[in-house]
Amino acid sequence: MLEKIVSQASDALYSYVLIIVLVAGGLYFTFRTKFVQFRMLKEQFRAVTEKPENEKAFPLFRRLWYQRRRALAQEI
């Protein structure tokens, strides 16, 4: 019984309904944040490709990566 319900829900969600929900959500957040992903595109590339000020400093992207790894390790 439960397997049949889950199967039907899965079939319904993984059809065009999922695509419509994802596109609608993307458009909603794009308008809600006033197109931030396009306005800040130059800043995004700068943050990812920035060079460290000294040799011991980590670039922003690497710091975010290590923080995420540390957070995941603490969850385990």
PyMOL commands that set and color helices and strands:
alter all, ss='L'
color gray80, all
select helices_A, chain A and resi 2-32+36-39+41-49+60-75
alter helices_A, ss='H'
color red, helices_A
deselect
rebuild
show_as cartoon
